[in-house]
């Protein structure tokens, strides 16, 4: 779905996300959103959606299980001394 709306910035650089877009994103007053700048484009993503999409991406990076991760952390902490 593509929705195009023109909005105007106020003196503080703020603008209102149009109602149709808030509804499409499933966001309401008080919700947090992730604001991403990529080149000359700004992307708005509901924080929960971003968390859901990125959950587990680093799994296994520091070890295959809790014991391996613990050994990795211990070695890192020893290197700080």
C-alpha positions in Angstrom: 0.0 0.0 0.0 1.3 3.4 -0.9 0.0 6.5 0.8 1.3 10.0 -0.2 0.6 13.1 1.9 2.2 16.5 2.0 2.9 17.8 5.5 4.4 21.0 6.7 7.1 21.4 9.3 6.5 23.8 12.2 9.1 26.1 13.7 10.5 23.3 15.8 10.9 21.0 12.8 8.0 18.9 13.8 5.1 17.5 11.7 2.0 15.5 12.2 1.9 11.9 10.7 -1.4 11.9 8.8 -4.1 9.8 10.4 -4.3 7.3 7.5 -0.5 6.6 8.0 -0.8 6.2 11.7 -3.6 3.8 11.3 -1.7 1.8 8.6 1.4 1.6 10.9 -0.8 0.7 13.9 0.6 3.5 16.0 -1.1 5.9 18.4 -0.3 8.7 20.8 2.6 7.7 23.2 3.9 4.9 21.0 7.6 4.8 20.2 8.8 4.7 16.6 12.2 4.2 15.1 13.2 7.0 12.8 15.9 6.0 10.2 17.7 8.3 7.8 19.0 6.5 4.7 20.5 8.9 2.2 17.8 11.5 1.7 14.9 9.3 2.8 13.4 9.0 6.3 11.7 5.8 7.4 9.3 5.5 10.3 9.0 2.0 11.9 7.0 1.1 14.9 9.6 0.1 17.6 7.9 -3.2 18.3 7.9 -4.1 14.6 11.6 -3.4 14.4 12.3 -5.5 17.5 10.3 -8.3 16.1 12.1 -8.1 12.7 15.6 -8.1 14.2 15.1 -10.5 17.1 17.6 -13.4 16.9 19.8 -11.9 14.2 22.9 -12.1 16.4 22.1 -15.6 17.8 25.2 -17.6 18.0 27.6 -14.7 17.4 29.3 -15.1 20.8 28.7 -18.8 21.3 26.3 -21.7 20.7 25.0 -21.9 24.2 24.9 -20.0 27.5 28.1 -21.7 28.7 30.0 -20.6 25.6 28.7 -17.1 25.9 29.8 -17.0 29.5 33.3 -18.1 28.6 33.4 -15.4 25.9 32.3 -12.7 28.4 34.8 -13.9 31.0 37.6 -13.7 28.5 36.6 -10.2 27.5 36.4 -9.0 31.1 39.8 -10.5 31.8 41.2 -8.5 28.8 40.1 -5.2 30.4 42.3 -5.7 33.4 
